[in-house]
Amino acid sequence: MKIAVVGTGYVGLVTGAGFSDFGHDVTCVDIDPTRVATLRRGEVPFYEPGLHDLIKRNAGLDRLRFTTSTAEAVAGAEIVFIAVGTPSGEDGSADLGYVIEAAKQIGAALTGFAVVVTKSTVPVGTAAKVHAAVGSTTKHPYAVASNPEFLKEGDAVNDFLRPARVIVGAEDEAAIAVLRELYRGVLRTNDRIQIMDLASAELTKYAANAMLATRISFMNELSRLCEVVGADIEAVRKGIGSDPRIGNKFLFAGAGFGGSCFPKDLRALRHTAQNVNVPLGVVDAVERANERQKRVLGERVLAHFGGNLTGKRIALWGLAFKPETDDIRESPALVLIEQLRAAGATVVGYDPAAMTNIKAQGVAIELVKDAYAAAAGADAIVLVTEWHELRDPDLDRLKATMRSHVLIDGRNVWPMAAARALGFTYYGIGRA
């Protein structure tokens, strides 16, 4: 099939590269000429494991191309994906400006029947707006569908190539047939396509992220209770996670969630509900709990040192909002840095992938080449992001290089008993 993907951000690139890997002819379009030039050189503008190789292989086979011309990308395409950003507005709503503009440009570029598919995360009712926008600039027949993405940053390529399910929102039989054919190569061994109405498909994406965020915030709130009553959140996690009705995913207590999806999508879901006078009390509570949890690590450092960090050197291990990504959007590390600097600390940090973005944003932190360089002379080390290389520290080396021996494990992955046996003051999340 000939496919066009409008937008070369996280979703657009994974989508375009993924479909090209299944033999389709894909052209990705972006209005940023610098970004397109970068992609044509075979470089990826963000870190995502496996994506560079996927792009390089399919671009080399001429199945994947990049352009700044929507007309060039869309001409002759059977399917056109809209994968542009939907940033939060001031009121928390999803800003659909880029989506609607893309739809108008797609309509103007159509040369025959095509299915226009919204891949961006959008609120209920967007499909009708996309349909109207496309229709305002074309005389060709077309159909509109919703195909929300469920990609985890850090494992997006695997999620695309081996999806747990594919949600298709469509009421046009031709659109359904085209999308079924498109995903046939992805779902060779098991048909996991779920066909539903457009509104349900649009809401499914928000509902999925809200549910996952709810599990995280619930465990974070329980971790606070555990610390007061003397329980261990890790034991509680294993106890409830072994219940098949609950399962063990997204039950890890930590420093709160961040990134480009959960916070933005919760705000957009809440805004949609407010517009139709349906209160979502659980979603409100999840957001409040998460904002409170992002301050936990800083509060722990401050409490240990009596509230004054003047002259203290605090090392942060991990700056991205999660491992295997360079994404620092709404990362708990940013909140922690502000807390520590406000109390007078010198903050030094290391992250395997995110330091370029930290530097680009002008975050006031000293960046070093590796985790142990950050630990040298530190009064405390705070684990913010549980990259694999940071999960098993050399405690003897840390004891020799640190000025005072305080470890704050924001992800409960360090060996608590071993650290305390060596004389470290160890703090976890939700652990006595």
C-alpha positions in Angstrom: 0.0 0.0 0.0 1.0 3.6 -0.5 0.9 5.4 2.8 1.5 9.0 3.9 2.2 10.0 7.5 1.8 13.6 8.4 4.1 14.4 11.3 7.5 13.0 12.1 7.4 13.1 15.9 7.5 10.1 18.1 4.2 8.6 16.9 4.7 9.5 13.2 8.2 8.1 12.9 7.4 4.8 14.6 4.3 4.4 12.5 6.0 5.3 9.2 9.0 3.2 9.9 6.9 0.3 11.2 4.6 0.1 8.2 7.6 0.4 5.8 9.2 -2.5 7.5 6.1 -4.6 6.5 6.7 -3.8 2.8 4.5 -0.7 2.4 5.5 2.4 0.5 5.6 5.2 3.1 6.3 8.9 2.8 6.5 10.9 6.0 6.0 14.7 5.8 7.0 17.4 8.3 6.8 21.2 8.0 10.3 21.5 9.6 12.9 21.4 6.9 15.7 20.9 9.4 14.0 17.8 10.8 13.4 16.4 7.4 17.1 17.0 6.4 18.1 15.2 9.6 15.9 12.2 8.8 17.2 12.0 5.2 20.7 11.8 6.6 19.6 8.7 8.5 19.6 10.5 11.9 16.8 10.2 14.4 16.0 13.4 16.4 15.2 11.6 19.6 16.3 8.4 21.4 14.2 5.3 20.9 15.8 1.8 20.9 15.6 0.1 17.6 14.1 3.0 15.6 17.3 4.2 14.0 18.0 0.7 12.5 14.4 0.4 11.3 14.5 3.8 9.6 18.0 3.1 8.1 17.0 -0.3 6.7 13.8 0.8 5.0 15.1 4.1 3.8 17.9 2.2 2.1 15.3 0.0 0.4 13.5 3.1 -0.7 10.3 2.1 1.1 10.6 5.0 3.5 11.0 8.6 2.4 10.8 12.1 4.0 9.6 15.3 2.6 8.3 18.8 3.5 5.6 18.6 0.8 2.2 17.3 1.9 1.1 17.3 -1.7 4.1 15.0 -2.6 3.4 12.7 0.3 -0.4 12.4 -0.1 -0.6 12.1 -3.9 -1.7 8.6 -4.8 -1.8 7.5 -1.1 -4.5 5.0 -0.1 -4.1 5.8 3.6 -3.0 9.1 5.2 -2.2 9.1 8.9 -2.4 12.3 10.9 0.3 12.0 13.6 0.9 15.6 14.6 1.1 17.0 18.2 -1.9 17.8 20.3 -0.3 19.9 23.1 -2.2 21.0 26.2 -4.0 24.3 26.1 -4.0 26.7 29.0 -7.3 25.1 30.2 -5.9 21.6 29.9 -7.7 20.8 26.6 -6.0 19.2 23.7 -5.0 21.8 21.1 -6.3 20.5 17.8 -4.9 23.3 15.7 -2.2 21.1 14.1 -4.6 18.2 13.5 -7.2 20.4 11.7 -4.5 22.2 9.6 -3.1 18.8 8.6 -6.5 17.6 7.6 -7.1 20.7 5.4 -3.7 20.2 3.7 -4.4 16.5 3.2 -7.8 17.3 1.6 -6.1 19.8 -0.8 -3.5 17.1 -1.7 -5.8 14.1 -2.3 -5.7 12.8 -5.9 -8.4 10.0 -5.4 -10.1 8.1 -2.6 -8.1 7.7 0.6 -8.7 6.8 4.2 -7.7 9.7 6.5 -6.7 8.2 9.8 -6.2 10.1 13.1 -3.2 8.6 14.9 -2.7 11.6 17.2 -4.3 11.3 20.6 -7.5 13.4 20.3 -10.7 13.9 22.3 -14.1 12.5 21.5 -15.6 14.3 18.5 -12.4 15.1 16.7 -13.2 12.7 13.8 -16.2 14.9 12.8 -13.9 17.9 12.8 -11.3 16.1 10.7 -14.0 15.0 8.3 -15.2 18.6 7.9 -11.6 19.9 7.5 -10.7 17.4 4.8 -14.0 18.1 3.0 -13.4 21.8 3.0 -10.5 21.5 0.6 -11.2 18.5 -1.6 -13.7 17.2 -4.2 -12.4 13.7 -4.0 -14.2 10.9 -2.1 -12.6 10.0 1.3 -13.3 8.3 4.6 -12.2 9.2 8.1 -11.1 6.7 10.8 -9.5 6.7 14.2 -6.6 4.4 15.0 -5.1 5.4 18.3 -1.5 4.4 19.2 -0.5 2.5 22.3 3.3 2.8 22.1 5.4 2.9 25.2 8.4 5.2 25.0 11.5 3.0 25.3 9.7 0.0 23.7 7.7 1.6 20.9 9.2 -0.4 18.0 8.3 -3.7 19.7 4.8 -2.4 20.6 4.2 -1.4 17.0 5.5 -4.6 15.4 3.8 -6.9 18.0 0.7 -5.0 19.2 -1.5 -6.4 22.0 -4.5 -5.0 20.1 -5.3 -2.6 17.2 -8.2 -0.3 17.8 -10.0 0.9 14.7 -12.8 3.4 15.0 -14.7 3.7 11.7 -18.2 3.6 10.4 -17.3 3.4 6.7 -17.0 -0.2 5.4 -14.4 0.8 2.9 -12.2 2.3 5.6 -12.6 -0.8 7.8 -11.5 -3.0 4.9 -8.5 -0.9 4.0 -7.3 -0.8 7.6 -7.8 -4.5 8.1 -5.7 -5.1 5.0 -3.0 -2.7 6.2 -2.6 -4.5 9.6 -2.7 -8.0 8.1 1.1 -8.1 8.1 1.3 -6.9 11.7 -1.2 -9.4 13.0 -0.2 -12.5 11.1 -0.6 -15.0 13.9 -3.6 -13.6 15.7 -6.3 -11.1 14.6 -6.4 -8.6 17.4 -8.1 -5.8 15.5 -11.1 -4.4 17.5 -13.6 -2.4 15.3 -15.7 0.2 17.1 -17.4 3.5 16.5 -15.3 6.6 16.2 -16.2 8.1 19.6 -15.3 4.9 21.4 -12.0 4.6 19.7 -11.1 8.2 20.6 -12.0 7.6 24.2 -10.2 4.3 24.5 -6.8 5.9 24.2 -7.5 8.3 27.0 -9.2 5.7 29.1 -6.1 3.4 28.8 -3.7 6.0 29.9 -5.9 7.1 32.7 -6.2 3.6 34.0 -2.4 3.0 33.9 -1.8 6.4 35.6 -4.4 5.5 38.2 -2.5 2.3 39.1 0.7 4.3 39.5 -0.8 7.0 41.7 -2.7 4.4 43.8 0.6 2.6 44.6 2.3 5.9 45.3 -0.4 6.9 47.8 -0.1 3.4 49.4 3.6 3.9 49.7 3.1 6.9 51.9 0.8 4.8 54.1 3.4 2.0 54.2 6.0 4.3 55.6 3.8 5.5 58.4 2.5 2.1 59.5 5.8 0.2 59.0 4.8 -1.9 55.9 6.9 -2.4 52.8 5.3 -1.4 49.5 7.3 -4.0 47.6 5.7 -6.8 49.6 2.3 -5.2 49.1 3.0 -4.9 45.4 3.8 -8.6 45.1 0.9 -9.6 47.2 -1.7 -7.8 45.1 0.0 -8.3 41.8 -0.2 -12.0 42.1 -4.0 -11.7 42.1 -5.0 -12.5 38.5 -7.9 -10.0 38.7 -5.3 -7.2 39.3 -2.1 -8.3 37.6 1.4 -7.1 38.2 1.8 -4.3 35.6 2.2 -0.6 36.6 2.2 -1.3 40.3 5.6 0.1 41.1 5.8 2.9 43.6 8.2 5.7 42.7 8.7 9.4 42.1 5.6 10.0 40.0 4.9 9.7 36.3 5.9 12.2 33.6 6.4 12.2 29.9 4.4 13.5 26.9 1.4 11.2 27.4 0.0 10.6 30.8 -0.1 14.1 32.2 -1.3 15.7 29.0 -3.9 13.0 28.4 -5.3 13.2 31.9 -5.8 16.9 31.5 -7.5 16.5 28.1 -9.8 13.7 29.5 -10.8 15.9 32.4 -11.5 18.8 30.1 -13.7 16.7 27.8 -15.7 15.5 30.8 -16.1 19.0 32.2 -17.5 20.2 28.9 -20.3 17.7 29.2 -20.7 18.2 33.0 -19.5 14.7 33.9 -17.2 14.9 36.9 -14.2 12.5 36.9 -13.2 12.4 40.5 -10.8 9.6 40.1 -8.9 11.3 37.4 -8.7 14.5 39.5 -7.3 12.5 42.4 -4.7 10.7 40.2 -3.4 14.1 39.0 -3.2 15.5 42.5 -1.5 12.4 43.9 1.1 12.5 41.1 2.0 16.2 41.6 2.4 15.5 45.3 4.6 12.4 44.6 7.0 14.3 42.4 8.1 16.2 45.5 8.7 13.2 47.6 12.4 12.7 46.7 13.2 16.4 47.4 11.4 16.3 50.7 13.4 13.2 51.7 16.7 15.0 51.0 15.6 18.1 52.8 14.4 16.1 55.8 17.7 14.2 56.1 19.8 17.3 56.1 17.5 19.4 58.3 16.1 21.5 55.6 19.3 23.4 54.7 21.3 22.2 51.7 23.8 25.0 51.6 27.2 23.5 50.7 25.7 20.1 50.0 26.4 18.3 46.7 23.5 16.1 45.6 23.9 13.6 42.7 21.0 12.6 40.6 21.2 9.3 38.7 18.7 9.5 35.8 17.0 12.6 34.5 14.6 11.3 31.8 11.0 10.5 33.0 11.6 6.8 32.4 14.4 4.5 31.2 15.2 4.0 27.5 14.2 7.5 26.4 15.7 10.9 26.3 12.3 12.5 27.1 12.4 14.9 30.0 8.9 16.4 29.6 7.3 16.6 33.0 10.1 14.4 34.5 10.1 14.2 38.3 13.8 15.1 38.0 12.9 18.6 37.0 10.9 19.1 40.1 13.6 17.6 42.3 16.3 19.9 40.8 14.2 23.0 41.6 13.6 21.8 45.2 17.3 21.1 45.8 18.6 24.3 44.3 16.0 26.4 46.2 17.5 24.9 49.4 21.0 25.8 48.4 22.4 22.6 47.0 24.8 22.1 44.2 23.1 19.5 41.9 25.1 17.2 39.6 23.5 14.7 37.3 24.0 11.9 34.9 21.6 10.2 32.4 22.6 7.9 29.5 20.4 9.6 27.0 18.7 12.8 28.3 21.5 15.1 29.1 21.4 16.8 25.7 17.8 17.7 26.3 18.6 18.9 29.9 21.3 21.1 28.5 19.1 22.4 25.7 16.5 23.5 28.2 19.0 25.4 30.2 18.3 23.4 33.4 20.7 24.6 36.1 22.6 21.4 36.9 26.1 20.2 36.4 26.2 17.3 33.9 29.0 14.7 34.0 30.1 11.8 31.9 29.0 8.9 34.1 27.2 7.9 37.3 30.3 7.6 39.4 31.6 11.0 38.3 28.3 12.4 39.7 28.8 10.5 42.9 32.3 11.8 43.6 32.2 14.1 46.6 28.4 13.8 46.9 26.6 14.1 50.1 23.7 12.0 48.7 22.8 10.1 45.6 19.2 10.1 44.4 18.1 7.5 41.9 15.4 9.1 39.8 15.3 7.0 36.6 16.0 3.2 36.8 18.2 2.7 33.8 19.7 -0.7 33.7 23.3 0.6 34.2 22.1 2.4 37.4 20.3 -0.5 39.0 23.3 -2.3 40.5 25.7 0.2 42.0 29.2 -0.7 43.2 28.5 0.1 46.9 32.2 -0.1 47.9 33.2 2.3 45.2 30.4 4.7 46.2 31.4 4.5 49.9 35.0 5.4 48.9 34.1 8.3 46.7 31.1 10.0 48.4 31.5 12.7 51.1 28.6 11.4 53.2 26.8 8.1 52.6 23.2 8.8 51.9 21.3 6.8 49.2 17.8 7.7 48.2 16.3 5.0 46.0 13.4 6.6 44.1 12.6 3.3 42.3 13.2 0.7 45.0 15.7 -1.2 42.9 18.9 -0.8 44.9 19.9 -3.5 47.5 18.5 -2.0 50.7 20.0 -4.6 53.1 23.4 -4.6 51.6 23.6 -0.8 51.5 22.6 -0.5 55.2 25.0 -3.3 56.1 27.9 -1.2 54.6 26.9 1.8 56.7 24.8 3.7 54.1 21.7 5.6 55.2 19.2 4.2 52.7 15.8 5.6 51.9 13.4 3.9 49.5 9.8 4.7 48.5 7.2 3.1 50.9 9.8 1.1 52.8 10.2 1.1 56.5 
